[in-house]
Amino acid sequence: MNEILLRLDELLFPSIADVTVLSLDVNMNIAIVRVDVRCTVAGASCPGCGAWSAKVHGSYLRFPADVPSAGRSVVLQLRVRRFTCRTTECGRRTFVEQIPGMTRRHGQRTERLRSTPASIGLALEGRAGARLADIVGASVSRSTLLRLVDALPEPEVPAPRVVGVDEYATRKGRHYGTVLVDVETRRPVDLLPGREASTLAAWVAQRPGIEVVCRDRAPFFAEGASAGAPQAVQVTDRWHLWHNLSEAAERSIAQHRQCLRVLVPETPEPTEAEPDPAEEPSGSPWPTGHRFADRTRTVHATVHALVEAGHSRRAIQRQLGMTSRTVKRYADAARPEDLFTGQWQTRASVLDEYRTYLDDRWNEGRTNAWKLWEEIVPLGDQGSYQRVRAYLRQKRTSPRPVTARPPSPRTVAGWILHRPETLSGTEHLHLKNVRANCPEIDALTSHVRSFATMLTERQGEQLSDWLDAVRQDNLPSLHTLAAGIDRDRDAVIAGLTLPWSSGVVEGHVNRIKMPKRQMFGRAGFDLLRKRVLMS
């Protein structure tokens, strides 16, 4: 029997040495396993003064829940002793023993059962975590789950040597915080509730061992790093430099978008085919294929064929089922177009005199009917605004000829920013034509590619020469970029020379989005910070 209990000790509590199992009771009706447990240590240390005591004052039973076994809930029946503190100066007269690794004061769960929902809470939080905890047999409410996570001890993070700093949004456009990451270990070291320069300066000032600060080009991060760690080398992230250059390049191309028309092939003017007099008489308001016009032409041809065959009009009337008046009208018309009266005729409009003016303004991009009507009224138009609106609506809804359009500035910027060897033959030829047609875009391409070489080959010492070359060309957008780089020259040179970057920080900023959205409106900064640092 003793051997069986000894094996139960090793099986149920492998990491706790001072516990012995007295009995095991399995209740099949309610699926609960009750384990009678007792501590084997003779005494305990007073939590107030630390003095050892083996004088037992009394004992009582505790029933902490333990991790489930084979789908059954496990409850420990633990008899704990209350000892008397022998130190007279100690404020505690008695104290209760706690078993390390199993119990804590006022705890209703064992430590290993407590760690399960705490780990779930770090991953899921709230209701989702409570549902998963119920599935694994560690049922807790969502509020208890949050309390367990909040009670976890702060992780011990060593002071970093190379730290990366970036902002994250708790509510995009309104509230931002700061995340700090150890670039060498790729682990977050802290979260700050704001992104002010003073907040970052106070944090880095408490860690004098920081040697490198990786950041983007935000001015508040530059000021905070300079004030808190003047001894550290600031490194501007290379991706942000390239991103800023791409935006400046696109703005420069947009300023010279007229040069991109060289890539649009010239379309020949459409030549109107001469109509066949037999099929389409001049002045015909309806083309061949219109059902009313075709029917009129067919009846007209039939009537004239019967007349030429010698049939009387009365006979034609009986044969075609027409009235005498209709037969007379078809027989008297020399051609079918003479019969296009009433709805067939194109009526003159008071707007006809101003159609050319409206068409010219339409081609210029002026499509507001009210403003165009106000423009033609002083010219003598007596029509109403509704006529102008109907005419422009007809132009707007009518099918337009498909014409080639020049590439967008973003497309051309993509050609410039990509490696030349990755461009297709057509893209390479188009870029060559644009550069030959526009000296500004040609100079822009040279500056972008020289910066790319400087960035990929870590030639930060050439930055001054690149800035001087940029200022010599008429590229205002690049001049603005060069002025910003010049104000942060030391950090940019370090970013183009040293191997450090903020890539790992950007990854953690993206990872923060998930717990932030799980907790949105339900928890505060402290809980978010603990989840980021411990998950």
Sequence and secondary structure as in RCSB ss.txt:
>XXXX:A:sequence
MNEILLRLDELLFPSIADVTVLSLDVNMNIAIVRVDVRCTVAGASCPGCGAWSAKVHGSYLRFPADVPSAGRSVV
LQLRVRRFTCRTTECGRRTFVEQIPGMTRRHGQRTERLRSTPASIGLALEGRAGARLADIVGASVSRSTLLRLVD
ALPEPEVPAPRVVGVDEYATRKGRHYGTVLVDVETRRPVDLLPGREASTLAAWVAQRPGIEVVCRDRAPFFAEGA
SAGAPQAVQVTDRWHLWHNLSEAAERSIAQHRQCLRVLVPETPEPTEAEPDPAEEPSGSPWPTGHRFADRTRTVH
ATVHALVEAGHSRRAIQRQLGMTSRTVKRYADAARPEDLFTGQWQTRASVLDEYRTYLDDRWNEGRTNAWKLWEE
IVPLGDQGSYQRVRAYLRQKRTSPRPVTARPPSPRTVAGWILHRPETLSGTEHLHLKNVRANCPEIDALTSHVRS
FATMLTERQGEQLSDWLDAVRQDNLPSLHTLAAGIDRDRDAVIAGLTLPWSSGVVEGHVNRIKMPKRQMFGRAGF
DLLRKRVLMS
>XXXX:A:secstr
 HHHHHHHHHHH TT SSEEEEEEEEETTTTEEEEEEEE  S EE TTT  EE  EEEEEEE  EEEEETTEEEE
EEEEEEEEE   TT S SEEE   TTT  TT SB HHHHHHHHHHHHHT HHHHHHHHHHTT    HHHHHHHHH
TS        SEEEEEEEEEETTTEEEEEEEETTTTEEEEEES   HHHHHHHHHT TT  EEEE S HHHHHHH
HHH TTSEEEE HHHHHHHHHHHHHHHHHHTGGGGGGGS            TTTS TT SS TT HHHHHHHHHH
HHHHHHHHTT  HHHHHHHHT  HHHHHHHHH SSGGGG  GGGS    TTGGGHHHHHHHHHTT   HHHHHHH
HTTTT  S HHHHHHHHHHHHHS          HHHHHHHHHS GGGS HHHHHHHHHHHHH HHHHHHHHHHHH
HHHHHHTT GGGHHHHHHHHHTSS HHHHHHHHHHHHTHHHHHHHTTSS  SHHHHHHHHHHHHHHHHHTTT  H
HHHHHHHHH 
